[in-house]
Amino acid sequence: MNSTLEILKTRGFFQQCTDAESLSKLMDEGPVTFYEGTDPTGGSLHIGHMVPYFAFRHLRDNGHKGIALLGGGTARIGDPSGKSEIRKMLTYEQLDENTESIKTQLDRFVGFDGKTAFPVNNKDWLADLNYIDFLRDIGKHFSVNRMLSFEAYKMRLETGLSFIEFNYQLLQSFDFLELYRRHGCRLQIGGDDQWGNIVAGVELVRRVEGAEVYGLTFPLVTTADGKKMGKTEKGALFLDPAKTSPYDFFQYWRNVQDQDIHRFLLMFTFLPVDECNALCGSEKNPNEAKERLAWEITALIHGKDEADRALSGARAAFGSSGDKSAMPKTEIERSRLDAGYNIVDLFFDTGLLASKSEARRLVQQGGAFVSAGSGELAAISDPSASIGADRLNADGELILRAGKKRYLLVLIK
């Protein structure tokens, strides 16, 4: 197998390929132009979107040419893949804004140089399509029976598939055809939920142009307990620091399960494979590997300075040396402590818990911790307990912890 494909396989970026042997031979012959598509249905990417872009960088760094296709056109319809109901329709102006935001995020991560990596917007060829001509020239190559055999459509038939969504596969396939014609693109990459759309594009290019192109998908990443990777109590793990702070982003990776460390080091960092293996050696402390994983991916997404701050804040939260300024923080009035702040109200008012009933359950289950005057954290299990100013640390602050992972620095006004 081609050396670049071997890298992808070793690091976990290989689920299905339309013709791995022929693709390998093509890549041995010289640089291959490939693309990955992302619809701007929101103003920020989340970490789930980034799996193909880590593979994108491996391909680009090994001599191949990458196109980041921004779906300003396809997002006007919405991909039904993996969705139980139709996507919310956004205005064209909002889609344009989202496209620019996502392009900026991808540029920071990929580094668009206009030659080995560059963005393209499919709005450029989809927005003004003549529908009648499109059906005559493109629609005739699609079998409805074949389309309904793909998992994405089969799943949606149970809940209802709109005609507008049914057109999505035609448009995504047309993207591949256009990119082949405009840029000589021979490979589409993406998550495995895109397999049906990718195969349809491969077949369309073959029928219309008589050319052999290829599709390669990556596993949909889940955690060791079967949950969707990148999901937190607050929702998706966004790249936008206004949606997910660098500290919370760091903490997600710092707190992954031990069984996931090695796999995530391979997929979400560019550390050499040997170094990833060494970090997860049997004699190693898994917390050291988690800390390295968290720092590496936070540096890739938010920069080294933010990664350093998040690391320092995490160490401070866990009681070792560090800078508490990077921790999530809020403020409360000193008078509330002087009067005795009910523990349930404190955890709810500071935003650590979404409701008082949730806060009460946490306290009763022994998962609510408050710093004592000496700085250590102590569990509070009585929902009627009052927190007073005697619990302030030497800096006049409180530290709260919900469960094992969620910390909050409380500043006193």
Beta strands, then each sheet from edge to edge (+ up, - down):
strand 1: 16-17
strand 2: 33-38
strand 3: 65-70
strand 4: 117-121
strand 5: 187-191
strand 6: 214-218
strand 7: 231-232
strand 8: 235-236
strand 9: 329-332
strand 10: 341-342
strand 11: 368-371
strand 12: 377-379
strand 13: 386-387
strand 14: 397-402
strand 15: 406-412
sheet 1: 1+ 6- 5- 2- 3- 4-
sheet 2: 7+ 8-
sheet 3: 9+ 15+ 14- 11+ 12-
sheet 4: 10+ 13-
end
